[in-house]
């Protein structure tokens, strides 16, 4: 198993770890169903897995960890399930924020906020503001997030600037678009993990995942732990990333 210290950027670089890992946390409901439990229990156990994985990411010296907490499409789920998820979010922030602050974890939230209730929006702002000075693990929570919506919001903002004459059409570049995304200033994910055996992105970090490595694991999210995390990272470390170029051995010929 990977075991490092607690200085994320330095340790990750020394070990060749991915700088940024993103996780699609999938399978809470199926985990519960397989055990004859209500879906709500799967979500509750999933929150504990978030705590465990955040702690493990800190322990191995990871610099960035993004978790897909709630998608913009999840609002279409049954009202009682959405209410349960909102309650778990509130509980997670209220219960864990002090510990994250003490642990030098910086919390950032990506996703649309215009249609959020006042209490949820206030909690997200509180989590960001209370941890803004922390310099350890960057924990990014994708909440009310959908990548197509993110890209649409970014391009609308750029279109308004062009229409107002503050920006020329020829100035619109890939870097400019990236700077208008919710993830502006963050490194793109090196590794994206999805649990539960599903093998798709589900509208998650579509732009940012252009050169990410993918690892799909069979475990349902409530069963995902530090050992499974280490296995996914080990698989990543065994791959050769070329970013559209040739392998180094071929370039040398």
C-alpha positions as CSV (number, residue, x, y, z in Angstrom):
1,X,0.0,0.0,0.0
2,X,1.1,3.6,-0.7
3,X,2.2,5.3,2.5
4,X,3.6,8.8,2.5
5,X,3.8,11.8,4.8
6,X,1.5,14.8,5.1
7,X,3.0,17.5,2.8
8,X,0.8,16.9,-0.3
9,X,2.5,18.6,-3.2
10,X,6.1,17.6,-2.2
11,X,5.2,14.0,-1.3
12,X,3.0,13.4,-4.3
13,X,5.8,14.7,-6.6
14,X,8.4,12.5,-4.9
15,X,6.3,9.4,-5.2
16,X,5.1,10.0,-8.7
17,X,1.5,10.1,-7.4
18,X,-1.3,11.7,-9.4
19,X,-1.5,15.3,-8.5
20,X,-5.3,15.3,-8.7
21,X,-7.7,12.3,-8.3
22,X,-11.4,12.6,-9.0
23,X,-13.9,10.0,-7.9
24,X,-17.4,9.3,-9.1
25,X,-19.0,7.8,-5.9
26,X,-21.5,5.3,-7.3
27,X,-23.4,2.4,-5.9
28,X,-24.9,3.5,-2.6
29,X,-28.4,2.3,-3.5
30,X,-27.2,-1.0,-4.9
31,X,-25.1,-1.6,-1.8
32,X,-28.1,-1.1,0.4
33,X,-30.4,-3.3,-1.8
34,X,-27.9,-6.1,-1.8
35,X,-28.2,-6.1,2.0
36,X,-31.9,-5.7,2.2
37,X,-31.5,-2.2,3.6
38,X,-33.2,1.1,2.6
39,X,-31.4,3.3,0.0
40,X,-31.0,6.0,2.7
41,X,-28.7,3.6,4.7
42,X,-26.5,3.2,1.6
43,X,-26.2,7.0,1.4
44,X,-25.3,7.2,5.1
45,X,-22.6,4.6,4.7
46,X,-21.4,6.4,1.6
47,X,-20.8,9.5,3.7
48,X,-18.5,7.5,6.0
49,X,-16.6,6.3,3.0
50,X,-16.0,10.0,2.0
51,X,-14.5,10.5,5.5
52,X,-12.3,7.5,5.1
53,X,-11.1,8.4,1.7
54,X,-10.4,12.0,2.6
55,X,-8.3,10.8,5.5
56,X,-6.4,8.4,3.3
57,X,-5.8,11.0,0.7
58,X,-4.3,13.2,3.4
59,X,-2.2,10.3,4.7
60,X,-0.6,9.5,1.4
61,X,0.1,13.1,0.5
62,X,-2.4,13.7,-2.3
63,X,-2.7,17.3,-3.3
64,X,-6.2,17.4,-4.9
65,X,-9.2,15.2,-4.4
66,X,-12.5,15.8,-6.2
67,X,-15.7,13.9,-5.2
68,X,-18.9,13.9,-7.2
69,X,-21.3,14.5,-4.4
70,X,-24.6,15.5,-6.1
71,X,-25.2,16.0,-9.8
72,X,-27.5,18.6,-11.4
73,X,-29.5,15.6,-12.7
74,X,-30.0,14.1,-9.2
75,X,-32.8,16.5,-8.5
76,X,-35.0,14.2,-10.6
77,X,-34.8,11.5,-8.0
78,X,-37.7,10.9,-5.6
79,X,-38.3,13.9,-3.2
80,X,-37.7,11.9,-0.1
81,X,-34.3,10.6,-1.4
82,X,-33.2,14.2,-2.4
83,X,-34.3,15.4,1.1
84,X,-32.2,12.6,2.7
85,X,-29.2,13.6,0.6
86,X,-29.5,17.2,1.5
87,X,-29.7,16.3,5.2
88,X,-26.5,14.2,4.8
89,X,-24.7,17.1,3.2
90,X,-25.7,19.4,6.1
91,X,-24.6,16.8,8.6
92,X,-21.3,16.2,6.9
93,X,-20.4,19.9,6.8
94,X,-21.6,20.6,10.3
95,X,-20.0,17.5,11.8
96,X,-16.8,17.4,9.8
97,X,-16.0,21.0,9.0
98,X,-14.1,21.7,12.2
99,X,-12.0,18.5,11.7
100,X,-11.3,19.4,8.1
101,X,-10.2,22.8,9.2
102,X,-7.9,21.4,11.9
103,X,-6.5,18.9,9.4
104,X,-5.4,21.7,7.1
105,X,-7.9,20.6,4.4
106,X,-9.1,23.3,2.0
107,X,-12.7,22.8,0.8
108,X,-13.8,24.1,-2.6
109,X,-17.2,23.6,-4.2
110,X,-18.0,23.4,-7.9
111,X,-21.4,23.4,-9.5
112,X,-24.3,25.8,-10.1
113,X,-25.6,27.7,-7.1
114,X,-28.4,29.9,-8.5
115,X,-31.2,27.4,-7.7
116,X,-29.9,26.2,-4.3
117,X,-31.9,26.9,-1.1
118,X,-30.5,29.6,1.1
119,X,-29.5,27.2,3.9
120,X,-27.6,24.9,1.5
121,X,-25.8,27.8,-0.3
122,X,-24.8,29.3,3.1
123,X,-23.3,26.0,4.2
124,X,-21.2,25.7,1.1
125,X,-20.0,29.2,1.5
126,X,-19.1,28.6,5.1
127,X,-17.1,25.5,4.2
128,X,-15.1,27.4,1.7
129,X,-14.5,30.5,3.8
130,X,-13.5,28.6,7.0
131,X,-10.9,26.6,5.2
132,X,-9.7,29.1,2.6
133,X,-6.3,29.6,4.4
134,X,-5.5,25.9,4.6
135,X,-2.6,24.6,2.6
136,X,-2.9,20.8,2.7
137,X,-5.2,18.6,0.8
138,X,-7.6,20.4,-1.6
139,X,-11.0,18.7,-1.2
140,X,-13.3,19.7,-4.1
141,X,-16.9,18.8,-3.7
142,X,-18.9,18.7,-7.0
143,X,-22.4,19.6,-5.8
144,X,-25.4,20.4,-8.1
145,X,-22.8,19.9,-10.7
146,X,-23.1,18.9,-14.4
147,X,-20.3,19.3,-16.8
148,X,-22.5,20.4,-19.8
149,X,-24.1,23.0,-17.6
150,X,-20.7,24.2,-16.4
151,X,-19.4,24.6,-20.0
152,X,-22.7,26.3,-21.0
153,X,-22.4,28.8,-18.2
154,X,-18.7,29.5,-19.1
155,X,-19.5,30.0,-22.8
156,X,-22.4,32.3,-22.0
157,X,-20.1,34.4,-19.9
158,X,-17.6,34.6,-22.7
159,X,-20.3,35.4,-25.2
160,X,-21.5,38.3,-23.1
161,X,-18.0,39.7,-23.0
162,X,-17.6,39.4,-26.8
163,X,-21.0,41.1,-27.3
164,X,-20.0,43.9,-25.0
165,X,-16.8,44.5,-26.9
166,X,-14.6,43.6,-24.0
167,X,-13.3,40.5,-25.7
168,X,-12.5,39.7,-29.4
169,X,-13.8,36.5,-30.9
170,X,-10.2,35.6,-31.9
171,X,-9.2,35.8,-28.3
172,X,-11.4,32.9,-27.3
173,X,-9.0,30.0,-26.7
174,X,-9.1,26.7,-24.9
175,X,-7.2,28.4,-22.0
176,X,-9.7,31.2,-21.8
177,X,-12.6,28.7,-21.7
178,X,-10.8,26.7,-18.9
179,X,-10.4,30.0,-17.0
180,X,-14.2,30.5,-17.0
181,X,-15.0,27.0,-15.8
182,X,-15.9,26.2,-12.2
183,X,-12.5,24.5,-11.9
184,X,-10.5,27.6,-12.9
185,X,-7.1,27.6,-11.2
186,X,-7.3,23.9,-10.4
187,X,-5.1,21.2,-12.1
188,X,-7.0,18.8,-14.4
189,X,-7.5,15.4,-12.9
190,X,-4.8,12.9,-13.6
191,X,-6.9,9.9,-12.5
192,X,-10.7,9.5,-12.4
193,X,-12.0,6.5,-10.4
194,X,-15.6,5.3,-10.7
195,X,-17.0,2.7,-8.3
196,X,-19.7,0.1,-8.7
197,X,-18.4,-1.3,-12.0
198,X,-20.1,1.3,-14.2
199,X,-17.8,2.6,-17.0
200,X,-19.0,6.1,-18.0
201,X,-18.4,9.7,-16.9
202,X,-22.0,10.6,-16.3
203,X,-21.5,14.3,-17.2
204,X,-18.6,14.7,-14.8
205,X,-15.5,16.9,-15.7
206,X,-16.0,16.4,-19.4
207,X,-13.6,19.2,-20.4
208,X,-11.1,18.5,-17.6
209,X,-10.9,14.8,-18.3
210,X,-9.4,15.2,-21.7
211,X,-6.1,13.4,-20.7
212,X,-7.2,11.7,-17.5
213,X,-6.6,8.0,-16.8
214,X,-9.7,6.0,-15.8
215,X,-9.9,3.2,-13.3
216,X,-13.2,1.5,-12.9
217,X,-13.6,-0.6,-9.7
218,X,-16.3,-3.2,-8.9
219,X,-16.7,-2.1,-5.3
220,X,-19.9,-0.2,-4.4
221,X,-19.0,3.2,-2.9
222,X,-19.7,2.2,0.7
223,X,-17.2,-0.6,0.4
224,X,-14.5,1.6,-1.2
225,X,-11.6,2.2,1.3
226,X,-7.9,3.0,1.5
227,X,-6.9,-0.4,0.1
228,X,-9.1,0.0,-3.0
229,X,-7.8,3.6,-3.3
230,X,-4.2,2.3,-3.3
231,X,-5.0,-0.3,-5.9
232,X,-6.4,2.3,-8.2
233,X,-3.4,4.5,-7.8
234,X,-1.1,1.6,-8.4
235,X,-2.9,0.8,-11.6
236,X,-2.5,4.5,-12.6
237,X,1.2,4.4,-11.8
238,X,1.7,1.4,-14.1
239,X,0.4,3.3,-17.1
240,X,2.3,5.4,-19.6
241,X,0.8,8.8,-20.2
242,X,1.6,10.3,-23.6
243,X,-0.8,13.3,-23.9
244,X,-1.2,12.7,-27.6
245,X,2.6,12.2,-28.2
246,X,4.8,9.1,-28.7
247,X,6.1,6.9,-26.0
248,X,9.5,8.1,-24.8
249,X,11.2,5.0,-26.2
250,X,9.8,5.7,-29.7
251,X,10.8,9.4,-29.5
252,X,14.4,8.4,-28.9
253,X,14.6,6.3,-32.1
